[in-house]
Amino acid sequence: MAYVIDEKCVGELDGSCVDACPVDCIYEGLTKRYINPAECIDCGACLAECPVNAISAPADITDRTWAEDNKAFFSLPLPGREQALGDPGGAMGTGPVGADTALVAAWRLENHPDE
């Protein structure tokens, strides 16, 4: 299992974790970042850089909800996209994706309805 970004990242697109990642596996959605589990090498470089403590190490994940959400970002078609993102081999070449998973969109509506 790879490192996981949870709900504390929604609305927080700081980017410190991206700069620290040696394999460029942290992608930007519309309001949240996602770690590609197929590209993450479990090095932990991103962990200390996250300003909101939204990243969890594999051994510390007790609720798989956000792990499954990170996986879904790459394996399921996102709103407004016909195909899944897949494993593009690096976030820099992909750029901001401009969409979030259904879980993040619902979480944002529930927790920040005025945004």
C-alpha positions, 0 to 999 in steps of 0.5 A: 500500500502507498502513502495516502492523502486524506480529507485534511487536504481538501481545499489545501493545495499548498504543494510542499508535498509535491516538491518533496516527492522524488518520483512525482506521484502526487497529482492535483485534482480540483480541490485536493491532491492524490498519491498514485499508489502505482507510482509511489515508492513509499519513501515518506519524503512527502510526509513531513512536508504536508502543512496540514498533516493530511498524509498517512504512511501505509502502516498508519492507515486504519480507515481505508476510505481515503486509500480507496479514494486515492486509488479511485482518482486514477482507476475510475473516470472522473467527473467530466472525463471519459476515461480513467487517468491511469498511471501517466508516469508523473504529475508534472507532465499531467498538470492539474487534472481539474476534477475530484473523486465523487467522495471528495466532491460529496465531502466538500459539499457536506463540510463546506456548502458555501464554497 
